[in-house]
Amino acid sequence: SEMCIRDSYEGLDFDTLNLFATSDIPDDAGMIVIIGPKTNPLSGELDMLSSYFENGGKLLVMLNPGQSDSLAKFLTRYGVRIHNNMIFDLSSQGSMFGLGPEMPIIRAYESRHPITAEFNLLTMMPTLCTVSKIQGLQTPFEYTELARSSEKSWADIDWQTEKAVFDPRKDIPGPLTIACAIQYPNRKDSPRMVVIGDADFVTNEYIDFMGNKDFALNIVNWLTEQEKMISIRPKNPKNRQLLLTPEQENRILYISILALPFLALIFAEIAWWLKQRE
């Protein structure tokens, strides 16, 4: 996926990493971001990621529904299950923005985690799936859910073959966890990971929607242990241009040159006439 992050942003430098072509992860890699891989990472690549993470590394994993079975299995080592479903949402917030049920609006966040402690912006997650904690699995990692879908959402199990209609016999009603953070709390060089059930909300098409960019950058700052930079950033003014067709340009020209002066003359005549009657 095309992530809308420059080569350098907020003091961080970004570069690509081809795990298949390299025998090791660079020592200065402060964080590794995996966004919607088109193919399954190989076992050797996953072993490198595991070694990196367990030795204090930071991972951000974003997967769309049904994407990368091997990476989904890798996440289960750390007590995280990313489900092969798709979340639909019929709440009114989405319809206000002209969004369909397959593009849920997220407005419920965990107030006790630094990423989302004072986060009150809406985010939009197209093609979203459920992320959950594996119950009963003992790990040394601390799991925190970060965000949840609305009560009017549901996880559709047969999302690839059916329409967006809730089936109470097999679909799972909301609210549903869609992102989580895990960390090793008692280590100085603590491994940190964030898993999100969507890989599209950071693309150029959606990054500027409401709180999408702030949510993504807060995650990056927490992973890189720059908690002081976690915030809601001011919106930069955009250069908005009005593009007109030749017909519209001619219409505006006629109105400004002919119609408006003509109306001004008429109003002047009416004012003169009324004054003569006084």
C-alpha positions as CSV (number, residue, x, y, z in Angstrom):
1,S,0.0,0.0,0.0
2,E,1.0,3.6,-0.6
3,M,1.5,5.2,2.8
4,C,1.3,9.0,3.0
5,I,4.5,9.5,5.0
6,R,7.4,11.6,3.6
7,D,11.0,10.6,3.7
8,S,11.3,12.7,6.9
9,Y,8.5,13.7,9.2
10,E,8.4,14.9,12.8
11,G,12.1,14.1,13.2
12,L,11.8,10.6,11.9
13,D,13.5,9.3,8.7
14,F,11.6,6.6,6.7
15,D,13.0,4.1,4.2
16,T,12.0,0.8,2.6
17,L,13.3,-2.6,3.9
18,N,13.3,-5.7,1.8
19,L,13.6,-8.6,4.2
20,F,13.9,-11.1,1.4
21,A,17.0,-9.3,0.0
22,T,18.7,-8.6,3.3
23,S,20.2,-11.0,5.8
24,D,19.6,-8.8,8.8
25,I,17.6,-5.8,10.0
26,P,19.6,-2.6,10.3
27,D,20.8,-1.7,13.8
28,D,19.4,1.8,13.5
29,A,15.9,0.6,12.6
30,G,13.7,2.3,15.3
31,M,10.5,0.8,13.9
32,I,9.3,-1.5,11.2
33,V,6.0,-0.8,9.5
34,I,4.2,-3.6,7.6
35,I,1.2,-2.2,5.6
36,G,-1.1,-4.6,3.7
37,P,1.5,-7.1,2.2
38,K,0.3,-8.4,-1.1
39,T,2.1,-11.8,-0.5
40,N,2.7,-13.9,2.5
41,P,6.0,-13.2,4.2
42,L,8.3,-16.2,4.3
43,S,9.2,-18.1,7.4
44,G,12.8,-16.6,7.3
45,E,11.4,-13.1,7.1
46,L,9.1,-13.7,10.0
47,D,11.9,-15.2,12.1
48,M,13.9,-11.9,11.5
49,L,10.9,-9.9,12.6
50,S,10.4,-12.0,15.7
51,S,14.0,-11.7,16.7
52,Y,13.9,-7.9,16.1
53,F,10.7,-7.5,18.1
54,E,11.7,-9.7,21.1
55,N,15.0,-7.9,21.4
56,G,13.3,-4.5,22.0
57,G,12.1,-3.7,18.5
58,K,8.9,-1.8,17.5
59,L,6.4,-3.1,15.0
60,L,3.4,-1.5,13.3
61,V,1.3,-4.1,11.5
62,M,-1.7,-3.1,9.4
63,L,-3.7,-5.8,7.5
64,N,-6.9,-5.8,5.5
65,P,-9.5,-8.5,5.9
66,G,-8.3,-11.9,4.7
67,Q,-4.7,-10.7,4.0
68,S,-1.5,-12.6,4.7
69,D,-2.2,-15.8,6.5
70,S,1.5,-16.2,7.6
71,L,1.6,-12.8,9.2
72,A,-1.7,-13.4,10.9
73,K,-0.3,-16.7,12.3
74,F,2.9,-14.8,13.4
75,L,0.8,-12.4,15.5
76,T,-0.7,-15.3,17.4
77,R,2.7,-15.8,19.1
78,Y,2.1,-12.6,20.9
79,G,-1.5,-13.2,21.9
80,V,-3.1,-11.2,19.0
81,R,-5.6,-12.6,16.6
82,I,-6.5,-10.7,13.4
83,H,-9.8,-12.2,12.1
84,N,-10.8,-13.1,8.6
85,N,-14.0,-11.0,8.7
86,M,-15.1,-7.5,7.6
87,I,-16.7,-4.9,9.8
88,F,-19.8,-3.1,8.5
89,D,-21.4,-0.2,10.2
90,L,-24.8,1.4,9.8
91,S,-24.4,4.2,12.4
92,S,-25.5,7.7,11.4
93,Q,-21.9,9.2,11.5
94,G,-20.9,7.4,8.3
95,S,-23.9,8.5,6.3
96,M,-23.3,12.2,7.3
97,F,-20.0,11.9,5.3
98,G,-21.6,10.0,2.5
99,L,-19.8,6.8,3.5
100,G,-21.2,3.3,2.9
101,P,-21.4,0.6,5.6
102,E,-18.1,-0.9,4.5
103,M,-16.3,2.3,5.7
104,P,-16.8,2.4,9.4
105,I,-16.4,5.6,11.4
106,I,-14.4,5.0,14.7
107,R,-15.1,7.2,17.7
108,A,-14.5,5.0,20.7
109,Y,-10.9,5.0,22.0
110,E,-9.1,3.6,25.1
111,S,-8.5,6.6,27.5
112,R,-5.8,4.8,29.5
113,H,-3.3,4.3,26.8
114,P,-0.9,7.1,25.7
115,I,-1.8,6.8,22.0
116,T,-5.5,7.5,22.6
117,A,-5.6,9.1,26.1
118,E,-7.0,12.4,24.9
119,F,-7.9,11.5,21.4
120,N,-11.4,12.6,20.5
121,L,-11.3,12.8,16.6
122,L,-13.3,10.6,14.3
123,T,-11.3,8.2,12.2
124,M,-12.5,6.2,9.2
125,M,-11.3,2.7,8.5
126,P,-12.3,1.3,5.0
127,T,-12.2,-2.5,4.6
128,L,-11.8,-3.2,8.3
129,C,-11.5,-6.4,10.3
130,T,-11.6,-7.4,13.9
131,V,-8.5,-7.6,16.1
132,S,-8.7,-9.4,19.4
133,K,-6.7,-10.9,22.3
134,I,-6.3,-14.7,22.3
135,Q,-7.9,-15.7,25.6
136,G,-6.1,-18.2,27.7
137,L,-2.7,-17.8,26.0
138,Q,0.0,-16.9,28.6
139,T,2.5,-14.3,27.3
140,P,4.7,-11.8,29.1
141,F,3.2,-9.0,27.0
142,E,0.6,-6.5,28.1
143,Y,-2.3,-6.2,25.7
144,T,-4.4,-3.0,25.4
145,E,-7.3,-2.5,22.9
146,L,-7.0,1.0,21.4
147,A,-10.2,1.5,19.4
148,R,-13.6,0.0,18.9
149,S,-16.4,0.1,16.3
150,S,-19.8,1.4,17.1
151,E,-22.7,-0.6,18.6
152,K,-24.4,-0.6,15.2
153,S,-21.5,-2.4,13.6
154,W,-21.0,-6.1,13.0
155,A,-18.3,-8.5,11.8
156,D,-19.5,-10.3,8.7
157,I,-18.0,-13.8,8.4
158,D,-19.0,-14.3,4.8
159,W,-18.0,-10.8,3.7
160,Q,-16.6,-12.0,0.4
161,T,-19.8,-13.6,-0.9
162,E,-22.7,-11.8,0.8
163,K,-24.2,-8.3,0.9
164,A,-23.8,-6.1,3.9
165,V,-26.7,-7.6,5.9
166,F,-26.4,-8.7,9.5
167,D,-27.0,-12.4,10.0
168,P,-27.6,-13.1,13.7
169,R,-26.9,-16.8,13.2
170,K,-23.2,-16.3,12.4
171,D,-22.2,-12.6,12.3
172,I,-20.7,-10.9,15.4
173,P,-22.5,-7.8,16.7
174,G,-20.4,-4.7,17.7
175,P,-18.8,-3.0,19.3
176,L,-15.6,-4.7,18.1
177,T,-11.9,-4.1,18.8
178,I,-10.2,-2.9,15.6
179,A,-6.7,-2.0,16.9
180,C,-4.5,-3.0,19.8
181,A,-1.1,-2.3,21.4
182,I,1.2,-4.8,23.1
183,Q,4.4,-4.2,25.1
184,Y,6.7,-5.8,27.5
185,P,6.1,-3.6,30.5
186,N,9.0,-4.6,32.8
187,R,11.9,-4.2,30.4
188,K,13.9,-1.0,29.9
189,D,14.2,-1.6,26.2
190,S,10.6,-2.8,25.8
191,P,9.3,-4.4,22.7
192,R,6.3,-2.5,21.4
193,M,3.7,-3.4,18.7
194,V,0.5,-2.0,17.3
195,V,-1.8,-4.1,15.2
196,I,-4.7,-2.5,13.2
197,G,-7.3,-4.4,11.2
198,D,-7.0,-2.0,8.2
199,A,-4.2,-1.0,5.9
200,D,-6.0,1.7,3.8
201,F,-6.7,4.5,6.3
202,V,-3.1,5.8,5.9
203,T,-3.2,5.9,2.1
204,N,-3.2,9.2,0.2
205,E,-7.0,8.7,-0.5
206,Y,-8.0,8.7,3.2
207,I,-5.1,10.1,5.3
208,D,-6.6,13.6,5.5
209,F,-10.0,12.4,6.7
210,M,-10.7,13.9,10.1
211,G,-8.3,12.2,12.7
212,N,-6.7,9.5,10.4
213,K,-3.3,11.2,10.2
214,D,-3.2,12.1,13.9
215,F,-4.1,8.6,14.9
216,A,-1.3,7.2,12.7
217,L,1.3,9.6,13.9
218,N,0.4,9.1,17.5
219,I,1.0,5.4,17.0
220,V,4.4,6.1,15.4
221,N,5.4,8.4,18.2
222,W,4.4,5.9,20.9
223,L,6.3,3.1,19.1
224,T,9.4,5.2,18.8
225,E,9.0,6.2,22.5
226,Q,8.4,9.9,21.7
227,E,5.3,10.2,23.9
228,K,5.8,14.0,24.3
229,M,4.9,14.4,20.6
230,I,1.6,12.6,20.9
231,S,-1.1,15.2,20.2
232,I,-3.9,16.4,18.0
233,R,-2.1,18.6,15.4
234,P,-3.4,21.8,13.9
235,K,-4.8,21.4,10.4
236,N,-2.6,22.9,7.6
237,P,-4.6,25.3,5.3
238,K,-5.0,23.9,1.9
239,N,-4.7,25.6,-1.5
240,R,-8.1,25.2,-2.9
241,Q,-8.7,26.1,-6.5
242,L,-12.1,26.6,-8.2
243,L,-12.0,25.1,-11.7
244,L,-14.6,26.3,-14.1
245,T,-15.7,25.2,-17.6
246,P,-15.6,27.7,-20.5
247,E,-19.4,27.9,-20.3
248,Q,-19.3,28.8,-16.6
249,E,-16.5,31.4,-17.2
250,N,-18.6,33.1,-19.9
251,R,-21.7,33.1,-17.6
252,I,-19.8,34.8,-14.8
253,L,-18.3,37.3,-17.3
254,Y,-21.8,38.2,-18.7
255,I,-23.2,38.6,-15.1
256,S,-20.3,40.8,-13.9
257,I,-20.0,43.0,-17.1
258,L,-23.6,43.2,-18.3
259,A,-26.2,42.0,-15.7
260,L,-24.8,43.7,-12.6
261,P,-24.3,47.2,-14.1
262,F,-27.8,46.9,-15.7
263,L,-29.3,46.0,-12.3
264,A,-27.5,49.0,-10.7
265,L,-29.1,51.3,-13.3
266,I,-32.5,50.0,-12.6
267,F,-32.1,50.4,-8.8
268,A,-30.8,54.0,-9.4
269,E,-33.9,54.8,-11.5
270,I,-36.2,53.3,-8.8
271,A,-34.4,55.3,-6.1
272,W,-34.7,58.5,-8.2
273,W,-38.4,57.9,-8.9
274,L,-39.2,57.3,-5.2
275,K,-37.3,60.5,-4.3
276,Q,-39.4,62.5,-6.8
277,R,-42.6,61.3,-5.2
278,E,-41.6,62.6,-1.8
